[in-house]
Amino acid sequence: MNTKEIHISDYNYELPDERIAKYPVTERDHSKLLIYNKGKVGEDVFYNLPKYLPSHALMVFNNTKVIQARLHFRKETGALIEVFLLEPAEPADYEQMFQSHERCSWLCLVGNQKKWKEGALVRMIEVKGQKLEVRATRRGEHGTSQWIDFEWSGGASFADIIDVMGELPIPPYLNRETQESDKTTYQTVYSKIKGSVAAPTAGLHFTEKVLADLDAYGIEREELTLHVGAGTFRPVKSEEIAGHEMHTEYIAVRRHTLERLLAYDAQAIAVGTTSVRTLESLYYMGLKLEANPDLTEEELHVNQWEPYDDGRCKMDDGRCVTPVKAIQNLIDWLDRHALTTLHTSTQIIIAPGYDYHIVKMLVTNFHQPQSTLLLLVSAFVHGDWHRIYDYALAHDFRFLSYGDSSLLIP
C-alpha cells in the first residue's frame, strides 16, 4: 500500500451530533469501554480495564497539562479580539516560558484579526491582589500563525498571567462555551507539565482507583510528555493524505522511561494517540542515531513521511534495527550529552501502511471521521476500524473528547 495515496474519503462514517459527548460522565471511570481483542468486539465499564491487560506489562501515559490558551482583549472600539496561544517562540522552551517575567513571545492564532489593524492590545487584570497591565503586540506572520509579543509589569510569571486571564480551550466541535467544570474534567488526574492546547483525552477516564488497580495487577506505569497542538483538530482537506501537512509537536522523555521501555523489550501499552506518536517516534530517532550518533536534538526531529521512506528500518548493510537497539541508542545519546531527559519534536503521521514497532495495545477514544487519528487507529487494527466503529454506533457509545473509550488489541 502506498500510504501517501490513501483517500481520506475512505475513512468517513456517519456521526450524528447527538452521539458527540458534550460533557463527560459524572464519574470518569464509569464511561463505557469497548474491547477489540484480535478481531472480537465486546464491551465493559472502564474501571474494569486492568482485567483485560497482561499482568507483566508497561503502560505509558502522556502527562501534559492543558493551559488556558484563549486570551481575550477588547479594543477601545469595542471589538473583541481572541489571541490563541499555540507554541512558545521566545523563550522556545515551555518550562522557561511559563516562568518568564515581564515579557515573552508566542506563535498564536488571532480571532477577529481584521479588527486589529495596528497598535497594542491592552487588558488590565489582577494577579494575587496586584493590578497589572498586559500588552499584546503583533510582530508579523509566522507560517500560518502570528508572532505575538506579550509585556506586563509587576513581577508575575506568564503562568500566573494566563491562569487569571486565559480560558481553557475545549474542542470546537462541542459547540459550547467553556465552563468552570471543564477546568477539572478536561485535565487528566495525572496531568503535570503545562503546554497543551487540547487534552490527551484517552487519559480522561482514569481515576486514582483505576491507577491503583493497575498497580495491583502488576502493570508498571511510566509517563512522557507530548504537548498537544491545535493541529490535532485540523481536518484533512486534501483528497489524498499526501497533501496533508502534519503539525509539529514537542516531546520530552526521561532517561528513566527509556530504561523501563528496555526492561519490557521496547514494548508498551499506550494511553492515547499522543503517547503512540511519541513512542513510535522514539524508534525512528534511535534508527537515525544508528546511522549517525552525533545528531543534535533538533536533528532527531521525526519528519512526517520518514517512516515510509524506502528501507524504513534497514541500514545500508541490510540490517534491521530492532526497537530495543533504537531505545538503547537514545539512552547512549543522552549519556554522551550528560542529559537526563530527551527534548525534541515529531511530525509523524501514522496511517495504513505503517509498521508499529513499540506500541502493542492502545487505549483510545472514538475519533472524528476523516481525521488523522482515525488513520492511526486503522493502521493499528490492520484496517478493521469499521467493525469497531459500527459496534460503537450500534451500542450507544459516546464519541470524541468527552466520549467513551476503547482498548484495542490487534
C-alpha positions as CSV (number, residue, x, y, z in Angstrom):
1,M,0.0,0.0,0.0
2,N,1.3,3.5,-0.9
3,T,0.3,5.4,2.2
4,K,0.5,8.8,0.5
5,E,-2.2,7.8,-2.0
6,I,-4.8,7.0,0.7
7,H,-8.1,8.7,0.0
8,I,-9.4,10.3,3.2
9,S,-12.9,9.8,2.0
10,D,-12.4,6.1,2.6
11,Y,-12.2,6.9,6.3
12,N,-15.6,8.5,6.7
13,Y,-18.6,7.4,8.7
14,E,-21.9,8.9,9.8
15,L,-21.5,10.6,13.2
16,P,-24.8,12.1,14.4
17,D,-24.4,15.2,16.5
18,E,-26.3,13.6,19.4
19,R,-23.5,11.0,19.6
20,I,-20.9,13.6,20.3
21,A,-20.5,13.8,24.1
22,K,-20.9,17.4,25.1
23,Y,-20.0,16.7,28.8
24,P,-18.2,13.8,30.5
25,V,-20.0,11.2,32.6
26,T,-20.3,12.1,36.2
27,E,-17.6,9.6,37.3
28,R,-14.7,9.4,35.0
29,D,-14.1,5.7,35.2
30,H,-17.8,4.8,34.7
31,S,-17.6,5.5,30.9
32,K,-18.1,2.6,28.6
33,L,-15.1,0.6,27.4
34,L,-15.1,-1.2,24.0
35,I,-12.8,-4.1,23.9
36,Y,-11.4,-5.1,20.5
37,N,-9.3,-8.3,21.0
38,K,-7.8,-9.8,17.9
39,G,-10.9,-9.2,15.8
40,K,-13.5,-9.9,18.5
41,V,-15.6,-6.9,19.8
42,G,-17.2,-6.6,23.2
43,E,-17.8,-4.1,25.9
44,D,-17.5,-3.4,29.7
45,V,-17.1,-0.4,32.0
46,F,-13.8,1.5,32.0
47,Y,-13.0,0.8,35.7
48,N,-12.6,-2.9,34.7
49,L,-9.8,-2.1,32.2
50,P,-7.0,-3.7,34.3
51,K,-8.7,-7.1,33.9
52,Y,-8.0,-7.1,30.2
53,L,-4.3,-6.3,30.4
54,P,-1.4,-8.7,30.7
55,S,0.0,-8.6,34.3
56,H,3.6,-8.0,33.3
57,A,3.4,-5.0,31.1
58,L,4.4,-1.3,30.8
59,M,1.6,1.3,30.3
60,V,2.7,4.7,29.1
61,F,0.7,7.9,29.8
62,N,1.1,11.5,28.5
63,N,1.3,13.8,31.5
64,T,0.9,17.1,29.6
65,K,-1.4,19.7,31.1
66,V,-3.8,21.9,29.2
67,I,-3.1,25.6,29.5
68,Q,-5.7,28.4,29.5
69,A,-4.7,29.3,26.0
70,R,-7.6,31.6,24.9
71,L,-6.8,35.2,25.8
72,H,-9.4,37.9,25.1
73,F,-8.8,41.5,24.6
74,R,-11.3,44.3,23.9
75,K,-10.3,47.2,21.8
76,E,-11.4,50.8,22.5
77,T,-13.8,50.4,19.6
78,G,-15.5,47.5,21.5
79,A,-14.2,44.8,19.1
80,L,-13.3,41.6,20.9
81,I,-10.0,40.0,19.7
82,E,-9.1,36.5,20.7
83,V,-5.4,35.5,20.9
84,F,-5.0,31.7,21.0
85,L,-1.6,30.5,22.2
86,L,-0.1,27.8,20.0
87,E,3.5,27.4,21.0
88,P,6.3,29.3,22.7
89,A,8.5,31.5,20.4
90,E,10.8,33.4,22.9
91,P,11.8,31.6,25.0
92,A,11.0,28.5,23.0
93,D,11.3,26.1,26.0
94,Y,7.9,25.5,27.6
95,E,9.3,25.5,31.2
96,Q,11.2,28.7,30.8
97,M,8.2,30.3,29.0
98,F,5.8,29.8,31.9
99,Q,8.5,31.2,34.3
100,S,9.0,34.3,32.2
101,H,8.7,37.7,33.8
102,E,7.7,41.0,32.1
103,R,7.9,39.7,28.5
104,C,7.6,36.7,26.2
105,S,6.5,35.8,22.7
106,W,4.2,33.1,21.3
107,L,3.0,31.9,18.0
108,C,-0.7,32.4,18.0
109,L,-3.9,32.3,16.1
110,V,-5.8,35.6,16.2
111,G,-9.6,35.6,16.0
112,N,-11.3,38.7,14.5
113,Q,-7.9,39.9,13.4
114,K,-9.4,42.2,10.7
115,K,-10.4,44.5,13.6
116,W,-6.8,44.6,14.9
117,K,-5.0,46.6,12.2
118,E,-2.3,48.3,14.3
119,G,-1.1,49.1,17.8
120,A,-1.1,47.0,21.0
121,L,-4.0,45.2,22.7
122,V,-4.2,46.1,26.4
123,R,-6.0,44.4,29.2
124,M,-6.0,45.1,33.0
125,I,-6.0,42.1,35.3
126,E,-5.5,41.4,38.9
127,V,-2.9,38.8,40.0
128,K,-2.6,37.9,43.7
129,G,-4.1,41.2,44.7
130,Q,-2.0,43.3,42.4
131,K,-3.3,45.2,39.3
132,L,-1.3,44.5,36.1
133,E,-1.4,45.8,32.6
134,V,-0.9,43.1,29.9
135,R,0.0,44.3,26.4
136,A,0.0,42.2,23.2
137,T,1.8,43.4,20.1
138,R,1.9,41.7,16.6
139,R,5.3,41.3,15.2
140,G,4.2,39.6,12.0
141,E,3.1,36.4,10.3
142,H,5.0,33.2,11.0
143,G,3.7,30.5,8.7
144,T,0.0,30.1,9.3
145,S,0.2,31.8,12.7
146,Q,1.1,35.2,14.1
147,W,4.1,36.1,16.2
148,I,2.7,37.9,19.3
149,D,4.9,39.7,21.9
150,F,3.5,40.0,25.4
151,E,4.6,42.5,28.0
152,W,3.4,43.1,31.6
153,S,4.6,44.6,34.8
154,G,4.5,43.7,38.5
155,G,6.7,40.6,38.8
156,A,4.1,37.9,37.9
157,S,5.1,34.9,35.8
158,F,3.4,34.2,32.5
159,A,1.9,31.1,34.1
160,D,0.2,33.5,36.6
161,I,-1.0,35.8,33.8
162,I,-2.7,33.1,31.8
163,D,-4.2,31.4,34.9
164,V,-6.0,34.7,35.5
165,M,-6.9,36.0,32.1
166,G,-6.9,32.8,30.0
167,E,-9.7,30.5,29.2
168,L,-9.4,26.7,28.8
169,P,-9.8,25.8,25.1
170,I,-12.3,23.0,24.9
171,P,-12.7,21.4,21.4
172,P,-14.6,23.4,18.8
173,Y,-17.0,20.5,18.0
174,L,-18.5,20.7,21.5
175,N,-20.3,23.9,20.2
176,R,-20.5,25.4,23.7
177,E,-18.7,27.9,26.0
178,T,-16.0,26.7,28.4
179,Q,-17.5,26.1,31.9
180,E,-15.8,26.2,35.3
181,S,-16.2,22.4,35.5
182,D,-14.1,21.9,32.3
183,K,-11.0,23.2,34.3
184,T,-11.2,19.9,36.1
185,T,-12.9,17.4,33.8
186,Y,-10.7,18.4,30.8
187,Q,-7.5,17.6,32.6
188,T,-6.2,14.1,33.3
189,V,-5.8,13.2,37.0
190,Y,-2.0,12.8,36.4
191,S,-1.5,16.0,34.3
192,K,1.7,17.8,35.4
193,I,3.6,19.6,32.6
194,K,1.9,22.7,31.2
195,G,1.9,23.2,27.5
196,S,-1.1,21.6,25.6
197,V,-4.0,23.4,24.0
198,A,-6.0,20.2,23.9
199,A,-6.2,17.3,26.4
200,P,-4.8,13.8,25.7
201,T,-8.4,12.6,26.0
202,A,-7.9,8.9,26.3
203,G,-6.5,9.7,29.8
204,L,-9.6,11.4,31.0
205,H,-11.2,8.1,32.0
206,F,-8.5,7.2,34.6
207,T,-9.1,7.8,38.3
208,E,-6.8,7.3,41.2
209,K,-8.6,4.0,41.9
210,V,-8.1,2.7,38.3
211,L,-4.4,3.7,38.6
212,A,-4.1,1.8,41.9
213,D,-5.8,-1.2,40.4
214,L,-3.2,-1.2,37.5
215,D,-0.5,-1.3,40.2
216,A,-2.3,-4.1,42.0
217,Y,-2.4,-6.1,38.7
218,G,1.3,-5.7,38.3
219,I,1.2,-3.2,35.4
220,E,4.0,-0.7,35.6
221,R,3.2,2.9,34.7
222,E,5.5,5.4,33.0
223,E,4.9,9.0,31.8
224,L,6.2,11.0,28.9
225,T,5.2,14.5,27.7
226,L,3.8,15.5,24.3
227,H,2.3,18.9,24.2
228,V,-0.9,18.6,22.1
229,G,-1.2,21.4,19.5
230,A,-4.3,22.9,17.9
231,G,-3.4,21.0,14.7
232,T,-4.8,17.9,16.3
233,F,-8.3,19.3,15.3
234,R,-7.2,20.3,11.8
235,P,-9.2,18.3,9.2
236,V,-7.6,16.6,6.3
237,K,-8.7,18.8,3.4
238,S,-6.7,17.2,0.6
239,E,-8.2,14.2,-1.3
240,E,-5.1,12.1,-0.8
241,I,-3.3,12.3,2.5
242,A,0.0,13.2,0.7
243,G,-1.4,16.8,0.6
244,H,-1.9,17.0,4.3
245,E,0.8,18.6,6.4
246,M,1.0,17.3,9.9
247,H,1.7,19.7,12.8
248,T,4.9,19.6,14.8
249,E,4.5,18.6,18.5
250,Y,7.1,18.9,21.2
251,I,8.0,15.9,23.4
252,A,10.0,15.2,26.5
253,V,11.0,11.7,27.5
254,R,13.1,10.9,30.6
255,R,16.1,8.6,30.5
256,H,14.3,6.5,33.3
257,T,11.3,6.0,31.0
258,L,13.6,4.8,28.2
259,E,15.3,2.4,30.6
260,R,11.9,1.0,31.7
261,L,11.0,0.5,28.0
262,L,14.2,-1.5,27.6
263,A,13.2,-3.7,30.6
264,Y,10.0,-4.6,28.7
265,D,11.8,-5.3,25.4
266,A,10.7,-1.9,24.0
267,Q,7.0,-2.9,24.1
268,A,4.3,-0.9,25.7
269,I,0.6,-0.3,26.1
270,A,-0.1,3.3,25.0
271,V,-2.7,5.5,26.6
272,G,-3.9,7.7,23.8
273,T,-2.7,8.6,20.3
274,T,-0.3,11.2,21.7
275,S,1.6,8.5,23.6
276,V,1.5,6.4,20.4
277,R,3.1,9.2,18.3
278,T,5.8,9.8,20.9
279,L,6.7,6.1,21.4
280,E,6.7,5.3,17.7
281,S,8.8,8.5,17.1
282,L,11.4,7.2,19.6
283,Y,12.0,4.3,17.3
284,Y,12.8,6.5,14.3
285,M,15.0,8.7,16.4
286,G,17.0,5.7,17.6
287,L,17.2,4.5,14.0
288,K,18.7,7.8,12.9
289,L,21.3,7.5,15.7
290,E,22.3,4.1,14.4
291,A,23.4,5.8,11.2
292,N,24.7,9.0,12.8
293,P,25.4,9.0,16.6
294,D,26.3,12.7,16.6
295,L,22.9,14.2,15.7
296,T,21.6,17.3,17.7
297,E,18.3,17.3,19.5
298,E,16.8,19.3,16.6
299,E,18.1,16.7,14.1
300,L,16.4,14.0,16.0
301,H,13.0,15.5,14.9
302,V,10.9,12.9,13.1
303,N,9.6,14.2,9.8
304,Q,6.1,13.4,8.6
305,W,7.0,10.8,5.9
306,E,10.2,9.4,7.4
307,P,8.7,6.1,8.4
308,Y,7.6,5.4,4.8
309,D,10.9,6.1,3.2
310,D,12.5,3.1,1.3
311,G,14.1,0.7,3.7
312,R,12.2,2.0,6.7
313,C,14.1,0.2,9.5
314,K,17.1,-1.0,7.4
315,M,20.6,0.2,7.5
316,D,23.0,0.4,4.5
317,D,24.2,-3.1,5.1
318,G,20.6,-4.5,5.1
319,R,20.3,-5.0,8.9
320,C,17.0,-4.1,10.5
321,V,17.4,-2.0,13.7
322,T,15.3,-3.6,16.5
323,P,13.2,-1.4,18.8
324,V,15.4,-2.5,21.7
325,K,18.5,-1.2,19.8
326,A,16.8,2.0,18.9
327,I,15.9,2.8,22.5
328,Q,19.4,1.8,23.6
329,N,20.8,4.3,21.0
330,L,18.7,7.1,22.6
331,I,20.0,6.2,26.1
332,D,23.6,6.2,24.9
333,W,23.0,9.6,23.2
334,L,21.6,11.1,26.4
335,D,24.6,9.7,28.3
336,R,27.1,11.2,25.8
337,H,25.4,14.6,26.2
338,A,25.1,14.3,30.0
339,L,21.3,14.7,29.8
340,T,18.6,13.0,31.8
341,T,15.7,14.0,29.5
342,L,15.3,13.9,25.7
343,H,13.7,17.1,24.4
344,T,12.8,17.1,20.7
345,S,9.8,17.1,18.4
346,T,7.8,15.0,16.0
347,Q,5.7,15.5,12.9
348,I,5.0,11.8,12.4
349,I,1.8,10.7,10.6
350,I,0.7,7.1,11.3
351,A,-1.6,5.7,8.7
352,P,-2.4,2.4,7.0
353,G,0.9,1.0,5.6
354,Y,2.7,2.0,8.8
355,D,4.5,-0.8,10.8
356,Y,4.2,-0.4,14.6
357,H,7.4,-1.0,16.5
358,I,6.8,-0.3,20.2
359,V,3.0,0.0,20.8
360,K,1.3,-3.4,21.3
361,M,-2.0,-2.3,22.8
362,L,-3.8,1.0,22.7
363,V,-6.4,2.8,24.9
364,T,-8.1,5.5,22.9
365,N,-11.4,7.3,22.4
366,F,-13.5,7.4,19.3
367,H,-12.2,9.9,16.7
368,Q,-13.7,12.2,14.1
369,P,-14.5,11.0,10.6
370,Q,-11.7,11.6,8.0
371,S,-9.2,12.5,10.7
372,T,-5.5,11.6,11.0
373,L,-6.4,10.0,14.4
374,L,-8.8,7.6,12.6
375,L,-6.0,6.7,10.2
376,L,-3.7,5.9,13.2
377,V,-6.3,3.6,14.6
378,S,-6.9,1.9,11.2
379,A,-3.2,1.2,10.9
380,F,-3.1,-0.3,14.4
381,V,-6.0,-2.7,13.8
382,H,-4.9,-3.6,10.2
383,G,-7.8,-1.8,8.6
384,D,-10.6,-3.3,10.8
385,W,-11.7,0.1,12.2
386,H,-15.2,-0.2,10.6
387,R,-16.1,-3.1,12.8
388,I,-15.1,-1.2,15.9
389,Y,-16.9,2.0,14.9
390,D,-20.1,0.2,13.7
391,Y,-20.3,-1.6,17.0
392,A,-19.8,1.6,19.0
393,L,-22.5,3.4,17.0
394,A,-24.9,0.5,17.3
395,H,-24.4,0.2,21.1
396,D,-24.8,3.8,22.2
397,F,-21.2,4.6,22.8
398,R,-20.4,8.3,23.2
399,F,-17.9,9.9,20.8
400,L,-14.9,12.3,20.8
401,S,-13.1,14.1,23.6
402,Y,-15.7,13.6,26.4
403,G,-16.9,10.3,25.0
404,D,-16.3,6.6,25.8
405,S,-13.1,4.6,25.5
406,S,-11.8,1.5,23.8
407,L,-9.0,-1.0,24.4
408,L,-7.5,-2.1,21.1
409,I,-5.5,-5.4,20.9
410,P,-4.6,-6.1,17.2
